[in-house]
Amino acid sequence: MATGPKNLYQKCREYRDSADARAQGFYPYFRSIEEPHGNYVVCDGEQKIMIGSNNYLGLAQDPRVVEAACEATRRYGAGCTGSRLLNGTIKLHVELEEALADFLGREASILFSTGFFANQGALIALTEDGDAILCDRENHASIIDGCQFAPGKLIPFRHNSAASLENRLKRLPDEAGRMVILDGVFSMSGDIADLPSIIPVAKRHSAMVYVDEAHSLGVLGRQGRGTVDHFGLHDDVDIVMGTFSKSLGSMGGFIAGNAELVEYLKHKSRCLIFTAALAPAIVGGVMKALEIMQEEAWRIDQLWRNTRKMHEGFKRIGFQIGETQTPIVPILIGSEAKAFVFTQRLFEEGVFATPAIYPAVRYGEAIVRTSFMATHTDNDLDRVLEIFEKLARELGTFDDPAYLNPGRRKNTFDFSLSNPVAVEAV
């Protein structure tokens, strides 16, 4: 018997996953930070060592960056109240675009209000029906979503596999435009894109190469220029995307490439044309952070000292950290429920970290995702390792079959934080 039109709100009434996790005492998301201090934060009046942030160079709270943001606000106001195309372009936008292009050795760049929009905006504008977007299956959700919204066909290939990419490119008709897109550093695993193997395959098949430098800007390459610079492959990469929400300590994103590409995106990307321009405070702060990143080489040097210390420390304890090569260090836990419990116990012991479950990672391979900063002290890092070792013994992590032999099974709480396409085996 018909009961009337479907009620779209019903799914909201029936949703219980977050409430169930809260009731069991280990809901790990939307924690309120009262005071951010870079390497540590204050939550509920208690100090926590922050290892769940992408603030790799410790610039988000740098007084010079904060003052630059304040000065930009005093000069230009709180917001631009319009899109870049119409009334929203201020001189600071143009100056930052020129500075980014110069820094990356590109002809031009264009700012977007988020990194998510940068990927979506470029992918939607650049591809047409019949084109193909070859996408590493561990790419970030912003890339996956951009591919799904784009008129070009999304074709995943195995993670960092030139052979898998070649097999897919071989099958494409000659008339198909083709683009190969991948992260410079992968946000969950922490490994680096194998550009030296991937790019020759792409070029053999006349494919454009697009690299998302979100987690590699400020981490790899000369003065933090990213993965493309790390491998010395500037002439072989057509498009570079980056964000300001990691090493540069703010928010927003950009696309950099040749002048024709940028001019096209300025007039064809809906994610640019139909959204408000970046606020002056953001642009001013990013300009100063970019300047500091280039001038203070010690930050990247210290970031890598801290990274090596934590890689070695976690391995010594006995944790599996996968193939990470960067300050992103995934701690394999296995069970999704145990990852939540582990994260909650870390928080209670004074460490702020974050879990990642399916579909951000594979079924049964839940992780505690840690990431480290230049501003972490040896005392911070020693304390983190001490607490991890204590909790591993307390929670029986090393004796858990799900830890040693993770299986593919459904998670306890389906928070669906990413897109399943990103982790489908191909």
TACORTA-V102205 format. One line per field, one symbol per residue. ss: DSSP state (H for helix, E for strand, L for the rest). phi: phi as a letter, one per 30 degrees, with the letter a starting at -180 (. if undefined). burial: b if it has 9 or more other ideal C-beta (glycine too) atoms within 8 Angstrom, else e. A space follows every 50 residues. Layout:
ss: ???
phi: ???
burial: ???
//
This chain:
ss: LLLLLLLLLHHHHHLLHHHHHHHLLLLLLLLLLLEELLLEEEELLEEEEE LLLLLLLLLLLLHHHHHHHHHHHHHHLLLLLLLLLLLLLLHHHHHHHHHH HHHHLLLEEEEELLHHHHHHHHHHHHLLLLLEEEEELLLLHHHHHHHHHL LLEEEEELLLLHHHHHHHHHLLLLLLLEEEEEELELLLLLLELLHHHHHH HHHHLLLEEEEELLLLLLLLLHHHLLHHHHLLLHHHLLEEEEELLLLLLL LLEEEEELHHHHHHHHHHLHHHHLLLLLLHHHHHHHHHHHHHHHHLLHHH HHHHHHHHHHHHHHHHHLLLLLLLLLLEEEEEEELHHHHHHHHHHHHHHL EELEEELLLLLLLLLEEEEEELLLLLLHHHHHHHHHHHHHHHHHLLHHHL HHHHLLLLLLLLLLLLLLLHHHHLLL
phi: .dcjddcddedddddbedddddddibdcchddcdbcbidbbcbhicdbdd bcccdecicdcdeddddddddddddcjdachldedcccdcededdddddd dddcicdabbdbdbdeddddddddddcbejdbcdbedcddeddedddddd ddddbdbeehcddddddddddddedddbbcbaddbddcdidcededcdde deddchcdcbccceccdiccidhidjdedecicedccdbccabcccdcib ajaabbadddeddddecbdddcdcbddedeedddddedddddeddcdddd ededddddddeddddddkddcicebbddbdcdcjdddddddedddedddj bcbbcbbecdbdeibdbcdcbbbdcdcededddedddededdddciedcd edddbdccbdddccdhdbceedbddb
burial: eeeeeeeeeeeeeeeebbebbeeeebebeeeeeeeeebbbbbbeeeebbb bbeebbbbbbbbeebbbbbbbbbeeeeeebeebbeeebebebbbbbbbbb bebbebebbbbbbbbbbbbbbbbbbbbeeebbbbbbbbbbbbbbbbbbeb ebebbbbbebebebbbbbbeebeeebbbbbbbbbbbbbbbbbbebebbbb bbbebebbbbbbbbbbbbbbbebbbbbbbbeebeeebebbbbbbbbbbbb ebbbbbbbeebbbbbbeebbbbbeebbbbbbbbbbbbbbbebbbeeeebb ebbbebbebbbebbbebebebbebebbbbbbbbbbbebbbbbbbbbbebb bbbbbbbbbbbebbbbbbbbbbbbbbeeebbebbbebbbbbbeebebbeb ebbeebeeeebebeeeebbebbbeee
//
